[in-house]
Amino acid sequence: MSTTYTLDTSTSRATPTPAPMKRLTVPAIGKRKGGEPLVMLTAYTARMAQLLDPHCDMLLVGDSLGQVIYGLPSTLPVTLDMMCAHGAAVVRGSYHSVVAIDMPFGSYEASPEQAFRSASRVMAETGAAAVKMEGGEAMAETVRFLVTRGIPVIGHVGLTPQAVNVLGGYGARGRSAEEQAKIASDAKAIADAGAFAIVLEGVIAPLADRITAEVACPIIGIGASANCDGQVLVIDDMLGMFERVPRFVKRYGDMASEISAAVQAYAGEVRSRAFPGEDNIYLPKP
């Protein structure tokens, strides 16, 4: 007999201990191909993971944290130490979603053996269920090497931010027949190598539809097509934390304005001595 659980999100503690939930598994994600679309968002902290977890199937600890959290100009300077620290926090804050962690630039490309050393460290230190790696056919051998040694892998093809210097920018991919053939071939190679899902980023919609139809594992779009098997966005983008966002982002909130207004109100009350009030200070016991 199966047991269902609910997640109590009423607590404001940074490391909550809610009622247990049955965490989704990598095989369960794979079986969603062609079914109900998969919901995926990035998360970088325990508290954000706690808020997102009841609504998502997967949480991605993306190397986008380099820009979002650390203010770096790209994902390239992100380190394994960063990914492990934030990955562990997200795992601690979640009880339902499959948590996957990006392999940072330079941690896996040299050889399958290097990739295994890096990925096994990530898995051991964080408790995550999977890693994500950028690259197409050139990385197929590495994907197969990891999967056969017990490390589930999500692929990432199309616009691959770690290769932005080679690609020449962040524009949409697949506008030429040659590039379409290359991206489709990349996705098939990664799926055949054993990836249980593939992120397809920044490609024209007809190509995304074709790849989703032809590739056996779930295709998770970001700037691709509504017909993909799921969607992923950077959480700070969809919450409206930045003034400028890519074309493919829909803002579901305006958190930047809300935070600014709250801080402005706080600053005004501090300067006018309206805060702290009697309810916010400790008084002698009567």
Buried (B, 14 or more C-beta within 10 A) or exposed (E): EEEEEEBEEEEEEEEBEBEEBEBBEBEEBBEBBEEEBBBBBBBBBBBBBBBBBBEBBBBBBBBBBBBBBEEBEBBBBBBBEBBBBBBBBBBBBBBBBBBBBBBBBBBBBEEBEBBBBBBBBBBEBBEBBBBBBBBBBEBBBBBBBBBEEEBBBBBBBBBBBBBBEEBEEBEBBBEEEEBBEBBBBBBBBBBBBBBBBBBBBBBBBEBBBBBBEEBEBBBBBBBBBEBBBBBBBBBBBBBBBBEEBBEBBEBEEEBBEEEEEEEEEEEEEEEEEEEEEEEEEEEEEE
